[in-house]
Structures are given as structure tokens and as C-alpha cells.
Amino acid sequence: MRNVKGTLFADYVRMIRGHKGIDWGRHLEPEDLAFLKVKIDPVAWYPMATFERLGNAILREVANGQVDAVRMWGRFSCDALRFEFPTLVAENDPIDTLRRFRVLRSTFFDFEALEMPTLHDDQAWIRIHYHMGNMAEEAASYQTMGFFERILEIAGATAVDARFLERSWAGDRSTLLTLNWRTAHS
């Protein structure tokens, strides 16, 4: 059974709690709904299956199925994570910032959800595999894209270009995100 850290789980719970006029029971299981009534511990582990259902419900009800909205949420979540982990960003150093994230990422999932097989100069490749259904995997990948676009910008990168070379929800083995950018030295 895969799990996600409460830091990330709490974001979804807060978003659902903030939309009280929606009948979340149409999308969530009774065990999922129970998490909406309790305090989420940021350092505890929570079931990935519930995280997936929460994400799908948010995608349907809040984002109206638009992955661009999820991508923007990823950008926004980067700023919140930076506040929580102030040493995450190395000023004017996108490469060191991504290295710092590589160390931090293992604390968010108890499985290998993100790998960084390529990291050099002004380019990084991120292999994404959350092991969820197609709808959730696509949304989570776009959220991840937005996160990395924003963290690179905060670290001093310009002209950030993010693209999917492979997409698991479209039949590829996994998802491969490529990031290219410019820095003052490039």
C-alpha cells in the first residue's frame, strides 16, 4: 500500500473543506470522507488511494476537468512548500535547487513517485509515476509540471519550457517531463 505525507494530503483536504456547497459524497468513499472531519498531521502518512480520489473529486468539481487549472495549482503549491521548507531554494541556482528538491521529495511519498534521471546545465528530466488511474495521473503530472516551472523561476531561471515527452495516461510506460531554462550564465 502506497502512502503520501500529510503535508501534501492536507492541501487536498483544505481545498475540499473550502468548498462546502459541493456534495463530496458523490465522488468519495466513506473512509475518504472521514479524513475531512479530522485534523491532518503534516508528518503522518495517509493512503494514496484516498489522495487519488480526493484529487479526482477536486479535478471534477473545482477545476471543472481543466488540467491547466491543476498546473496553476502546482505553481501555487510551490510557494507554500517553499515557506514550509525555506532552504529548498538556492538563490540564482536552479541546479542546486533541483538537487535540494531531489533530497526532499523522498519525504513526501513512501515510494519512488518522482525520479530525476537527467540534471545538467539548463535542463532536467523528471520521470513521474504516481501509480494512479489515468485521470489522476494526468492531473498529478500537470500539477508537478506547474510546481517545477515555479520552483525554477524562484531559483532564478528564465524562459522555462516544460513539456511531456511521454505520458502514461496516453499509453506510455511512464510520464517523462522535460524542463529547459536559461540562467544568467547561459
C-alpha atoms as one frame of an Amber mdcrd trajectory, in Angstrom:
protein
   0.000   0.000   0.000   1.425   3.362  -1.038   1.175   6.458   1.150   1.546
  10.218   0.909   2.799  12.575   3.617   0.260  14.713   5.463   1.893  17.896
   4.154   0.533  17.141   0.661  -2.628  15.358   1.826  -3.649  18.403   3.884
  -3.694  20.594   0.745  -6.413  18.465  -0.825  -8.390  18.261   2.406  -8.264
  22.056   2.826  -9.435  22.587  -0.724 -12.401  20.270  -0.266 -13.296  21.793
   3.099 -13.243  25.215   1.449 -15.986  24.188  -0.990 -18.816  23.384   1.404
 -21.609  23.637  -1.193 -20.443  20.520  -3.052 -21.750  17.037  -2.300 -18.359
  15.360  -1.988 -20.048  12.058  -1.153 -20.759  11.620  -4.870 -17.033  11.200
  -5.505 -15.548   9.926  -2.250 -15.757   6.727  -0.248 -16.937   6.823   3.388
 -13.348   6.279   4.579 -12.276   9.297   2.497 -14.997  11.497   3.964 -13.775
  10.639   7.472 -10.495  12.470   6.745 -12.458  15.671   6.107 -13.566  15.690
   9.755 -10.210  15.247  11.472  -7.028  17.255  11.836  -4.435  16.207   9.269
  -0.988  15.674  10.775   1.618  17.052   8.329   4.189  14.401   9.303   1.844
  11.386   9.280   1.303   9.045   6.328  -2.065   8.861   4.545  -3.344   6.357
   1.963  -2.516   7.154  -1.644  -5.853   5.667  -2.760  -7.723   8.318  -0.759
  -5.348  11.006  -2.039  -6.165   9.912  -5.598  -9.931  10.043  -5.006  -9.634
  13.473  -3.342  -7.629  14.718  -6.316 -10.127  13.329  -8.834 -13.005  14.944
  -6.941 -11.207  18.304  -6.903 -10.429  17.986 -10.609 -14.103  17.358 -11.401
 -15.734  19.835  -9.034 -13.244  22.670  -8.533 -11.115  22.614 -11.694 -14.000
  21.538 -13.971 -11.730  18.907 -15.508  -9.208  21.517 -16.681  -5.606  20.373
 -16.260  -4.393  23.944 -16.830  -6.082  24.875 -13.542  -4.257  21.981 -11.877
  -0.981  23.177 -13.397  -1.592  26.608 -11.853  -2.320  24.922  -8.512   1.088
  23.251  -8.801   2.702  26.659  -9.235   0.840  27.973  -6.193   1.729  24.925
  -4.086   5.415  25.574  -4.768   5.246  28.869  -2.902   3.561  27.178   0.074
   6.183  24.409   0.126   8.964  26.968  -0.050   7.506  28.675   3.003   7.444
  25.351   4.851  10.979  24.431   3.726  12.876  27.753   3.492  16.185  26.130
   2.479  14.609  24.459  -0.563  15.554  27.234  -2.981  19.162  28.114  -3.710
  19.103  31.729  -4.850  20.074  32.124  -8.512  20.949  28.433  -8.743  18.262
  26.274 -10.401  20.512  23.196 -10.482  21.222  23.270  -6.749  17.539  23.957
  -6.079  16.545  20.843  -8.041  19.203  18.843  -6.191  17.728  20.030  -2.894
  14.272  19.037  -4.072  15.585  15.605  -5.094  16.614  15.043  -1.465  13.331
  16.406  -0.087  11.000  14.515  -2.454  11.526  11.168  -0.738   9.874  12.573
   2.362   6.539  13.118   0.545   5.827   9.578  -0.691   6.805   6.179   0.663
   7.509   5.015  -2.891   9.514   6.440  -5.797   6.947   8.832  -7.328   9.476
  11.139  -8.997  12.916  10.448 -10.397  15.353  12.924 -11.900  17.451  10.875
 -14.366  18.854  13.964 -16.092  20.002  17.134 -14.371  22.643  19.274 -16.014
  23.290  22.783 -17.259  19.897  24.225 -18.151  17.902  21.016 -18.440  16.251
  18.421 -16.251  14.152  15.372 -16.951  11.622  14.269 -14.363  10.170  10.752
 -14.579   6.741  10.748 -12.938   4.947   7.618 -11.801   2.374   8.060  -9.066
   0.788   4.689 -10.000  -2.731   6.089 -10.152  -5.539   5.835 -12.695  -5.230
   7.782 -15.940  -7.312  10.792 -14.865  -5.440  11.224 -11.587  -2.048  10.517
 -13.151  -2.603  13.183 -15.813  -3.773  15.766 -13.273  -0.918  14.992 -10.864
   1.593  15.231 -13.704   0.307  18.666 -14.693   0.415  19.740 -11.054   4.025
  18.516 -10.936   4.789  20.444 -14.139   3.458  23.663 -12.615   5.446  23.055
  -9.435   8.729  22.635 -11.301   8.091  25.629 -13.556   7.593  27.810 -10.495
  10.494  26.462  -8.447  12.852  27.086 -11.356  11.587  30.654 -11.687  12.040
  31.288  -7.971  15.594  29.938  -8.265  16.429  32.465 -10.970  15.645  30.579
 -14.179  14.095  32.411 -17.110  12.388  31.220 -20.293  11.313  27.997 -18.536
   9.937  25.497 -21.044   8.185  22.400 -19.691   6.934  19.583 -21.926   5.865
  15.992 -21.623   7.919  13.658 -23.819   5.995  10.613 -22.566   2.551  10.414
 -20.946   1.460   7.340 -19.029  -2.212   8.304 -19.310  -1.825   8.143 -23.111
  -0.307   4.657 -23.051   3.389   5.306 -22.433   5.233   3.254 -19.796   5.505
   6.282 -17.523   5.472  10.050 -17.771   8.595  11.974 -18.703   8.656  15.722
 -18.140  11.475  17.700 -19.697  12.412  21.126 -18.356  14.640  23.598 -20.176
  15.533  27.094 -18.999  18.019  29.897 -19.177  20.105  31.341 -16.382  22.355
  34.377 -16.132  25.368  32.260 -17.165  23.731  30.581 -20.178
